[in-house]
Structure formats: C-alpha cells, structure tokens
C-alpha cells in the first residue's frame, strides 16, 4: 500500500484542515515539535502509518491511530466516566 493511499474518510484537523492520505498524515507528524513526536500516542500513530504503507497493517488502523493521537491531549468531557 503506497503512501499516496487515501483514508476512507478524511481526518479533520483542529485548524480546519484535513488529512486525506497516508503521506498527509506522515507529513503532519513530522511537522510537530520533536517533543510531541516522542509522545507515546504519536509514536503509535507513526507505527500504524508505516505498517499501512508497507502493507503489514490495515489503512483503518492508521486512521484510528491518527484520530487517537489528535485527541489524546483533549480534556475528557464533563460527566464522562473514563
């Protein structure tokens, strides 16, 4: 699966942009500050992207990994029981 493969649904970004391909997602991660890139959730997203690009993992796993990483630092909504 090449880096140009598209997600089934674009991944919305906090700034209003979107990640459409594996390459878009990888570029997004590489533009993060180094300290952020080393956080566990971004490391996991990176592994999922590489796995999908190399054909060892599903594209959906990369999609989910990116969504989890993007939302990892958001506060839990009030009344949620996590």
DOLO-555212 format. One record per residue: x, y, z of N, C-alpha, C in turn; residue number from 1. Coordinates in nm, 3 decimals. Each point is the difference from the previous one (the first is absolute). Layout:
<nodes>
+---------+---------+---------+---------+---------+---------+---------+---------+---------+-----+
:    n_px :    n_py :    n_pz :   ca_px :   ca_py :   ca_pz :    c_px :    c_py :    c_pz :   i :
+---------+---------+---------+---------+---------+---------+---------+---------+---------+-----+
:       X :       Y :       Z :       X :       Y :       Z :       X :       Y :       Z : NUM :
...
+---------+---------+---------+---------+---------+---------+---------+---------+---------+-----+
</nodes>
This chain:
<nodes>
+---------+---------+---------+---------+---------+---------+---------+---------+---------+-----+
:    n_px :    n_py :    n_pz :   ca_px :   ca_py :   ca_pz :    c_px :    c_py :    c_pz :   i :
+---------+---------+---------+---------+---------+---------+---------+---------+---------+-----+
:   0.086 :  -0.117 :   0.000 :  -0.086 :   0.117 :   0.000 :   0.091 :   0.124 :   0.000 :   1 :
:  -0.008 :   0.083 :  -0.098 :   0.089 :   0.117 :  -0.006 :  -0.045 :   0.115 :   0.090 :   2 :
:   0.093 :   0.092 :   0.022 :  -0.026 :   0.117 :   0.084 :  -0.110 :   0.088 :  -0.059 :   3 :
:  -0.029 :  -0.015 :  -0.128 :  -0.103 :   0.083 :  -0.063 :  -0.141 :  -0.056 :   0.021 :   4 :
:  -0.012 :  -0.115 :   0.065 :  -0.133 :  -0.056 :   0.025 :  -0.082 :   0.094 :   0.088 :   5 :
:  -0.128 :   0.007 :  -0.034 :  -0.091 :   0.092 :   0.068 :  -0.077 :  -0.071 :   0.111 :   6 :
:  -0.023 :   0.073 :   0.108 :  -0.088 :  -0.050 :   0.107 :  -0.142 :  -0.006 :  -0.056 :   7 :
:  -0.082 :  -0.090 :   0.053 :  -0.139 :  -0.008 :  -0.042 :  -0.072 :   0.132 :   0.027 :   8 :
:   0.029 :   0.058 :   0.115 :  -0.056 :   0.130 :   0.038 :   0.118 :   0.090 :   0.039 :   9 :
:   0.003 :   0.123 :  -0.050 :   0.109 :   0.090 :   0.040 :  -0.001 :   0.022 :   0.152 :  10 :
:   0.118 :   0.023 :   0.054 :   0.014 :   0.023 :   0.144 :   0.000 :   0.150 :   0.022 :  11 :
:  -0.100 :   0.052 :   0.073 :  -0.005 :   0.145 :   0.025 :   0.109 :   0.043 :   0.099 :  12 :
:   0.059 :   0.115 :  -0.027 :   0.103 :   0.056 :   0.087 :  -0.057 :   0.115 :   0.082 :  13 :
:   0.060 :   0.029 :   0.113 :  -0.049 :   0.109 :   0.085 :  -0.005 :   0.135 :  -0.071 :  14 :
:   0.089 :   0.022 :  -0.097 :   0.003 :   0.129 :  -0.070 :  -0.098 :   0.007 :  -0.116 :  15 :
:  -0.079 :  -0.105 :  -0.019 :  -0.099 :  -0.003 :  -0.107 :   0.048 :  -0.074 :  -0.123 :  16 :
:   0.127 :  -0.035 :  -0.008 :   0.053 :  -0.076 :  -0.112 :  -0.040 :  -0.146 :   0.010 :  17 :
:   0.052 :  -0.078 :  -0.094 :  -0.031 :  -0.143 :  -0.003 :   0.124 :  -0.079 :  -0.041 :  18 :
:   0.007 :  -0.122 :   0.051 :   0.101 :  -0.095 :  -0.044 :  -0.073 :  -0.098 :  -0.090 :  19 :
:   0.043 :  -0.009 :  -0.126 :  -0.070 :  -0.082 :  -0.098 :   0.076 :  -0.129 :  -0.029 :  20 :
:   0.133 :   0.006 :  -0.001 :   0.082 :  -0.117 :  -0.035 :   0.094 :  -0.037 :   0.114 :  21 :
:   0.058 :  -0.118 :  -0.012 :   0.103 :  -0.040 :   0.097 :   0.114 :   0.103 :   0.001 :  22 :
:   0.037 :   0.049 :  -0.117 :   0.107 :   0.100 :  -0.010 :  -0.038 :   0.129 :   0.074 :  23 :
:  -0.125 :   0.043 :  -0.013 :  -0.046 :   0.119 :   0.072 :   0.019 :  -0.019 :   0.150 :  24 :
:  -0.038 :  -0.117 :   0.048 :   0.010 :  -0.028 :   0.143 :   0.146 :  -0.004 :   0.045 :  25 :
:   0.085 :  -0.064 :  -0.080 :   0.142 :  -0.008 :   0.035 :   0.063 :   0.140 :   0.001 :  26 :
:  -0.034 :   0.081 :  -0.098 :   0.052 :   0.137 :  -0.005 :  -0.047 :   0.080 :   0.121 :  27 :
:  -0.124 :  -0.018 :   0.038 :  -0.054 :   0.069 :   0.118 :   0.084 :  -0.034 :   0.124 :  28 :
:   0.028 :  -0.128 :   0.018 :   0.077 :  -0.042 :   0.117 :   0.142 :   0.056 :  -0.006 :  29 :
:   0.063 :   0.000 :  -0.116 :   0.138 :   0.049 :  -0.009 :   0.010 :   0.150 :   0.023 :  30 :
:  -0.111 :   0.072 :  -0.014 :   0.001 :   0.144 :   0.025 :  -0.030 :   0.034 :   0.146 :  31 :
:  -0.037 :  -0.099 :   0.080 :  -0.022 :   0.023 :   0.143 :   0.135 :   0.028 :   0.067 :  32 :
:  -0.001 :   0.072 :   0.112 :   0.125 :   0.016 :   0.075 :   0.055 :  -0.137 :   0.040 :  33 :
:   0.130 :  -0.011 :   0.007 :   0.064 :  -0.129 :   0.032 :  -0.054 :  -0.059 :   0.130 :  34 :
:  -0.022 :   0.084 :   0.100 :  -0.051 :  -0.050 :   0.128 :  -0.136 :  -0.067 :  -0.019 :  35 :
:  -0.085 :   0.057 :  -0.084 :  -0.131 :  -0.060 :  -0.026 :   0.015 :  -0.132 :  -0.076 :  36 :
:   0.091 :  -0.002 :  -0.098 :   0.020 :  -0.122 :  -0.078 :   0.043 :  -0.118 :   0.087 :  37 :
:   0.065 :   0.028 :   0.111 :   0.048 :  -0.106 :   0.088 :  -0.105 :  -0.047 :   0.101 :  38 :
:  -0.115 :   0.065 :   0.002 :  -0.106 :  -0.044 :   0.091 :  -0.056 :  -0.133 :  -0.050 :  39 :
:  -0.042 :  -0.082 :   0.094 :  -0.042 :  -0.136 :  -0.031 :  -0.109 :  -0.007 :  -0.107 :  40 :
:  -0.099 :   0.087 :   0.008 :  -0.110 :  -0.009 :  -0.097 :   0.045 :   0.036 :  -0.142 :  41 :
:   0.095 :   0.090 :  -0.014 :   0.052 :   0.031 :  -0.134 :   0.092 :  -0.109 :  -0.050 :  42 :
:   0.073 :  -0.064 :   0.090 :   0.084 :  -0.113 :  -0.040 :  -0.087 :  -0.115 :  -0.051 :  43 :
:  -0.110 :  -0.024 :   0.067 :  -0.093 :  -0.106 :  -0.043 :  -0.062 :   0.034 :  -0.135 :  44 :
:  -0.041 :   0.124 :  -0.018 :  -0.057 :   0.042 :  -0.128 :   0.103 :  -0.019 :  -0.112 :  45 :
:   0.124 :   0.035 :   0.028 :   0.107 :  -0.017 :  -0.099 :   0.017 :  -0.146 :  -0.037 :  46 :
:   0.002 :  -0.088 :   0.098 :   0.013 :  -0.144 :  -0.028 :  -0.118 :  -0.050 :  -0.084 :  47 :
:  -0.119 :   0.047 :   0.029 :  -0.118 :  -0.041 :  -0.077 :   0.010 :   0.049 :  -0.145 :  48 :
:   0.046 :   0.122 :  -0.019 :   0.016 :   0.054 :  -0.135 :   0.102 :  -0.081 :  -0.079 :  49 :
:   0.113 :  -0.027 :   0.061 :   0.105 :  -0.077 :  -0.069 :  -0.051 :  -0.141 :  -0.032 :  50 :
:  -0.068 :  -0.062 :   0.095 :  -0.054 :  -0.133 :  -0.023 :  -0.097 :  -0.002 :  -0.117 :  51 :
:  -0.085 :   0.101 :  -0.009 :  -0.096 :   0.007 :  -0.111 :   0.072 :   0.025 :  -0.132 :  52 :
:   0.096 :   0.090 :   0.001 :   0.073 :   0.033 :  -0.123 :   0.080 :  -0.120 :  -0.052 :  53 :
:   0.049 :  -0.081 :   0.092 :   0.077 :  -0.118 :  -0.039 :  -0.087 :  -0.123 :  -0.025 :  54 :
:  -0.132 :   0.013 :   0.017 :  -0.090 :  -0.110 :  -0.027 :  -0.008 :  -0.103 :   0.113 :  55 :
:   0.055 :   0.033 :   0.117 :  -0.003 :  -0.092 :   0.113 :  -0.119 :   0.025 :   0.092 :  56 :
:  -0.069 :   0.110 :  -0.022 :  -0.111 :   0.036 :   0.088 :  -0.112 :   0.060 :  -0.085 :  57 :
:  -0.117 :   0.010 :   0.059 :  -0.116 :   0.055 :  -0.070 :   0.005 :   0.152 :   0.000 :  58 :
:  -0.052 :   0.059 :  -0.107 :  -0.011 :   0.144 :  -0.010 :  -0.087 :   0.056 :   0.114 :  59 :
:  -0.102 :  -0.076 :   0.037 :  -0.088 :   0.044 :   0.109 :   0.077 :   0.014 :   0.131 :  60 :
:   0.098 :  -0.085 :   0.025 :   0.080 :   0.011 :   0.123 :   0.078 :   0.131 :   0.001 :  61 :
:   0.052 :   0.039 :  -0.116 :   0.072 :   0.127 :  -0.009 :  -0.097 :   0.116 :   0.025 :  62 :
:  -0.120 :  -0.011 :  -0.054 :  -0.102 :   0.103 :   0.020 :  -0.033 :   0.015 :   0.148 :  63 :
:  -0.023 :  -0.112 :   0.066 :  -0.034 :   0.000 :   0.143 :   0.118 :   0.052 :   0.081 :  64 :
:   0.122 :  -0.042 :  -0.032 :   0.118 :   0.047 :   0.071 :   0.015 :   0.150 :  -0.008 :  65 :
:  -0.026 :   0.057 :  -0.117 :   0.008 :   0.146 :  -0.015 :  -0.109 :   0.070 :   0.080 :  66 :
:  -0.122 :  -0.052 :  -0.005 :  -0.109 :   0.061 :   0.077 :   0.030 :  -0.003 :   0.150 :  67 :
:   0.051 :  -0.113 :   0.048 :   0.033 :  -0.010 :   0.142 :   0.110 :   0.097 :   0.038 :  68 :
:   0.101 :   0.012 :  -0.083 :   0.110 :   0.092 :   0.029 :  -0.049 :   0.145 :  -0.001 :  69 :
:  -0.083 :   0.035 :  -0.097 :  -0.050 :   0.137 :  -0.008 :  -0.086 :   0.037 :   0.121 :  70 :
:  -0.067 :  -0.098 :   0.057 :  -0.091 :   0.028 :   0.111 :   0.059 :  -0.036 :   0.137 :  71 :
:   0.123 :  -0.046 :   0.004 :   0.060 :  -0.047 :   0.124 :   0.013 :   0.108 :   0.107 :  72 :
:   0.023 :   0.123 :  -0.041 :   0.022 :   0.106 :   0.098 :  -0.125 :   0.081 :   0.031 :  73 :
:  -0.112 :  -0.039 :  -0.060 :  -0.124 :   0.072 :   0.026 :  -0.058 :  -0.044 :   0.134 :  74 :
:  -0.057 :   0.093 :   0.077 :  -0.059 :  -0.040 :   0.128 :  -0.122 :  -0.088 :  -0.021 :  75 :
:  -0.023 :  -0.087 :   0.096 :  -0.116 :  -0.088 :  -0.002 :  -0.124 :   0.084 :   0.025 :  76 :
:  -0.106 :  -0.017 :  -0.078 :  -0.123 :   0.079 :   0.021 :  -0.057 :  -0.021 :   0.140 :  77 :
:  -0.059 :   0.103 :   0.055 :  -0.062 :  -0.009 :   0.132 :  -0.106 :  -0.109 :   0.001 :  78 :
:  -0.004 :  -0.076 :   0.106 :  -0.098 :  -0.106 :   0.012 :   0.042 :  -0.130 :  -0.063 :  79 :
:   0.117 :  -0.001 :  -0.065 :   0.050 :  -0.123 :  -0.062 :   0.068 :  -0.084 :   0.106 :  80 :
:  -0.011 :  -0.130 :  -0.012 :   0.058 :  -0.089 :   0.101 :   0.113 :  -0.082 :  -0.059 :  81 :
:   0.113 :   0.064 :  -0.029 :   0.118 :  -0.072 :  -0.053 :   0.088 :  -0.049 :   0.109 :  82 :
+---------+---------+---------+---------+---------+---------+---------+---------+---------+-----+
</nodes>
